[in-house]
Amino acid sequence: MSNCILLARSAFIYLLLSIVSMDVALADTDMIKLNGFATLGAIYNDSDDLGFHTNLKTPARSGFSFAPDSLIGGQANIHFAPQWDAVVQAVYRDKQDSSLLNYIDVAFLRYTLDSRWEIRAGRMNTDIYFLSEYRSVGYAYLWARPPAEFYSKVTSVSQFEGADIMYKHSVGHGFLQLKAGFGESDARIATTGRAYDIDFADVLSTSISYQQDNWQLRASFLDTKISDFSASLKSIDDAIALFPPSIWPGGLELRDRFDFVGKKQQFYGLGYQYDNDLWLIQSEVGFINSEWDLERDTVSGYISVGYQLEDLTYFATLSAVKPTKNNLSDSVGEISAGAPVAVVAAIQSFSPLIRDALEQNVIKQHTLSFGAKWMLSPSLVAKFQLDYSAISENGHALWRVYNEPNARETVTVTSFNLNWVF
């Protein structure tokens, strides 16, 4: 599999160099097709305590800001031969990781065997939710942005470098599509505080979708493991080193709870979509199963209903996320029965520190959104959206915490967007 990933990276770099070296005159031929998209978005976050993220890969903002939703992107589709083509998409937006290559969302080579089979290699979108292929193109969906409760976590692995294979075929009165991919991914993410780099290895994703007339069903699965994480475990190591295993047998078990290397992360997703040109209904639900204590098991989802009247569509969305089990234990583990009282007290004093560390990544909130999408022209839409979020105690990890929030917090975010395609 490492050879597969090396080949994908080589294809990714080759594509970038090829695009840079191409003559602009190719844009006038059938070989290359260029498209673009942009969003000019303004938000107002009414909280002074909590900064708003569109997802965990973007910096948080308070008050009035153009940064969270605004972006500009371009895509080149290049046809080398009847069965070979390539796609490169670059998007400039506000993000935690501002390295140049990180603005390349996708860059892959594709081989089309026939009308049913496709194989790709390079950097690609991870196909685990409805918006996988067009999440950056605000023109293509109803809301000002995808519901944060569902999409913030999954966007941590929204792209991967590797290879995938797709099969599509007519079944009954509908259309079936199967896809499987394998590779690796990395991201810089932030929850309540500073940003961290996290690397994922052995990223295996699969999806199945079926579309018939006005409706579509899809299911997806992702399995990966953490290979690197920039947060330091030195303080835990130093604390454990103070006491030998004969005194604190649970110390090594505690170290393993916080250790990230090789810890599996799994995502299960289900989605439904219906659109009859009058009503638009879309819903997704996701389950995260984690072996790592710093990443809690969660369930998330949303349901959105839109009503379309000529060029104007009104919509309402309810979204929520919460932990599914209590793996937030501040236990220091087993302490020897013969340990002196002072030593026991010293070890037990680590409990609040353990809890503070684990609470940095807990998400428990729901959001009710209302808005409207107005088609101003065939290439330009305007959107207005009002998000009212209720955040539970110690469940603020979708926000940047500037000041210690109340036990329960409510935040209103008002958004206005202009979305173009060109």
N, C-alpha and C positions, 0 to 999 in steps of 0.2 A: 504493500500500500504506500510506503514511503516513496517508491519510484513513481507511482501515480501522482502523488502530490508534487514531486519535483518536476514532472512533466507539465502539470497544470501551471506551476509557477513560471516555468520557461515559456509556456504559451502566453501567459499574462504579460510578461515582460516583452516578448516578441511583438505582441499586438501593439503595445504602447509605442515601441520604437518604430513600428511600421506606420502607425498613424502620424507620428511626428514627421516622418520622412516623406510622406505622400505629397504629391503636388496638388495644390488647391484646385487645379483644373479638373481633377477627377470628380469634383462635386457636380459637374455638368454632364456626367456620363451616367450610364445605368449601373456602374460598378459600385458607387458609393451613394448613400442617401443620408442626408443630415436632417435632424429634427432637434427642436429645443423646447424647453418649458421653463416657467418661472412662477414664483409666488412672491408677491409683496404683501406681507402680513404684519398687522399691528395687534398687540395684546395689552391688556391692562390687568394686572394681578393686584387685588386689593389687600393682600396680606403683607405686613412688614416682617413677619416672623418666618415665613416659608417662601422660598424661591421656586418658581414654576419651571419644570422641565417638560418639553414635548416628549422626550424619552430619555433614558439614562445616559445616552451618548452625547447629549447636548448640555451646555452650561445652563444653570438656573438663572431666572430673571425675576425681579420684583418691579412693581409699578408699571410704567408704560415702556414698551420696548418693541422694536421692529425685528429683533434678532431671532426669536424662537422659530418663527414660521417662514421667514423670508429665505429664498434660495433661487439659484439659477442653474439650469442643467442643460447639457447637450448630449445627443446620442448619434453615433455613426454606425450605420449598417453597411457592411462591405461584403460584396459577393465576388469571391475569387473564381468560382467554377460552379457548374450546375448543382453540385452536391455539397459545396463548401462555402461557408460564409463566416463572418465575424461580427461581433457587436462590442462597442466600447461606449460606456456611459459615464460621464463625469458630472458631478454635482458639487457646487460651491454653496456651503451653508455654515451656520454657526455650529461648532462641534468641539468636544473635549480634545480630540486628537487632530491637530492641524497639520500633520505631516502631509507632504504633497501627494504621495501615492494613496493616502486615505481618502482623497476626494474622488478617486476612481471607484465608483460603485460596482460596475461590472466591466469585464474585459475577457471575452471568451471566444474560442474557435468552436465552430459547430459543423458536424458532418450529418447530413440528412440521408439516411440509407434509402428510405422510400417514404410514402405518405404516412406511415405508421411509426417509424423509428427515427429518433434523433439522439446524437451523442455530443456532449459538450465538454470542454476542458478549459480551465482558466479561473477567473474570479466570477462567481455567479451569486444571484440571490438565493437564499435558502427558502425553498417552497413549502412553508409550513403554515401559511395563513392566506386569506383572500388577496391581500394587497401586496403579495410578495414581489411581483414584477413591476409594480407601479406606485409603490409607497411614497416616492418623492414627487409624483406628478399629481399635485392637488386638484387639477382640473378633472381628473378621472374619477374622483369619488365625492361623496355627498358633503362630508363634514369639513370644518376648518382644518382638522387634523385627525388621524386615527385615535380612537378611544385609548387613553393612556393606561387605564387599568389592565387592558389586555395586551396592548402593543409595546409598552415600555420594556417589559422583560424580554420578550421574544426578539426585539431589535438588537439585543446584545449579540445575537448570532444571525443577523439579517443577511450577511454575506459569508461566503466561504471560498477557499481556494482548493480546487480539486477537480473532480469530474462527475458528471451525472448522465443518466440515460432516461429517455422518455418514450413511452408507448402510448399511442392514441388510436382509437378505433370507434366506429359507430356500433352502438349496441341498442337494439330495440328502436325506439323513437328518439334516442338521445345519443350523447357523445361521452365516451369514457376516456379518461386520461390517467396514466400511472407514471410516477417519476421516482427515481432513487438516486441519491448522490452521496459521495464520500469525499472528505477532505479535512481541512483544519481552518480555524478562524481565530481572530483576536479582536479586542476592542478596548477602548478606554471608557470606563463608565464611572458614574458618581451617584451616590444616593444622598444621605443626609449631610455629608461632609466632603472631604477631598476626593479627587478622582484617582482611580486605580486602573492599572493595565491588567487584563486577564486574557490568557491564551487557552484555546480549546483544541484538543487533539482528537483524532478518530471521530470526526463529526459525521454521523450517519443520519441521513434524512430520507424519509419516504412519504409519499402522498398519493391519494387516490381521489379523483373527483368525477362526478357524473352530472351532466347538464342536459336538460330536456325542456324545450319550449321556454317558459318564463322562469324556471327555477333551476337551482344548482345545489348539490350536496358535495361536501368534501371532508376528508379525514386525513390527519397527518401525524407523523411520529418523528421525533428527533432524539438521538442518543449520542452523548459525547462525554468526555472527561476533561477535567481541568488539568492543564500541564504546567501552568505558571500563573502566579498572582503576585502583584507588586507590593502588597501589604506585608509588613515584616512580622514574623512570629518571634522575634528576639526577646520581647518582654516575657512571653510565655516560657520560652526556653530558659531564660535567666531565673524565673521563679521556680521552675521545676528543678533546676540545678542546685538550688539551695537545700533541697531535702532529698536524701537517698531513697531509692525505691523501697527499702525496708521500712521507712517511716511513712512515705506517701506512695503506696502502690498505685493509686489512681492518677498519679501525675502523668505517666506515660499515656494512659487512656485519654486524659484531657488534651494532651498534645495531639493525639491522633484526631480528636474531634475538630480541632482547628486546622489541622494540616490539610492542604488542598490537593496535593499531588495525587493524581489518579482517581480522584473522587468523581463518581458518575453524576451526570445531570440528564434528566429525561423530560421530554415535553410531549404531551398528547393533545391534539387539537381536533375539534369538530366544528363545522360551519354549515350554515344554510343561507341561501339568498333567493329572493323572489322579486321580479320586476315585470309588471305588466303595462308600463308606461303611465300608470296612474298611481299605483302603490309600489313602493320600494321597501322591502323588508330584508334586513341582513342581521345575522347573529352568529357569534363565534364563542366558544368556550374552550378554555385551555387548562391543563393540569400539569404542574411541574413537580417532579419527584427528584429529590436531591439526597445524596449521601453525605453532603457537607453541611455542618451545623450553621455555617455563616450564610447559607442559601436555604431558606425554609421551603418546605413543601407548600404549594399554594394552588388555589383554584381561582380562575379569573374568567370574565366574560362580559358580553354586552348584547343588547338587542336594540336595533335602530329601526324606526319607522319613518318613511318619507311619503309625502302626498304631493303629487306633481300637477301643477296647473299651468299649462303652456310653458312659459319661460321661467316660472317661479316654482321652487320646490321647498315646502316646509318640512322640517324634520324634528324628531325628538329621539334621544338616546339615553338609555340607562345602562351604566357599566359599573362593575364592582370587582374587587379582588380581596382575598383574605387567606390566611394560613389554613391548612387542612388538618394539621395535627400539632401537638405541642412538643416540638423538638427544641424548644427554647429553654433548656435546663441550665441553671447556674450552679449545678452541683460540682464540687471540686473533686468528686470521686472518693474512692476508698482511702481512709487514713488508718494507719496501724493502731490497734487497740492499746499498744504500749507506748504510744507517742506522748511526750509531756504535754500538759495542758496548754502551756504557752505556745508550743509548736502547733498544736491543733488550732488554736485561735489564730495564729499567723496564717496557716493554710486556708482556714475558713474566710479570712479577710479578702481572699481573692474572688469570692462569689460576686460582689457588686461589679468588679471589673469584668468578669465573664459575662454578666448580664448586659452591661453597657456595650460590650463588643457585639453580642448577638443581636441586640436591639437596633443596631445601625442598619440592618437590612430587612426589617419587618415591614410589610405592606398590608394595611387593612383600611380600605376606604371604599366609598361609592360616589358616583358622580351622575347628576341629572343634567342633561344638555338640551337646549332648544336652539333652533336656528333656521336660516333660510339660505337657499342657493339660487342666485339669479343669473340666468344666461343672458349676458349683455350682447354677445355676438357669437358666431360659430367657434371662435378661438379664445374667448374671454368670458370668465364667470366671476361673480362677486359672491362672497359668503359672509354672513354674520352669524356668530355663535356665542351663546352664554352658557358657561359651565359652572355648576354649583356643586362643589366637592365637600363631603363630610368625611373627616379623617378621624379614625379611632385612636384611643390612647396608645402610644408607642407603636403607631402604624404609619409613620411619616416618611418612609423610605422612597416614595416617589417625588419627594420635595427636598430642596436644600434648606436645612435648618439654620437660620441666622440667629434666632433667639429661642430659648426653650419654650415650646408651644404649650397651650393648655391641655388638660386631659383629653378633651375632644376639641377639634378645630374645624372651622368651616372657612372655605376660601371660594371666592367668585373670580373667575377669569373671563373677561370679555374680549372677543376676537373679531377682527374684520380683515378679510383676505381678498386680494385680486389674483386670479390664477390664469396664466396664459399658456397656450401651446403655439408653436411657430415652426 
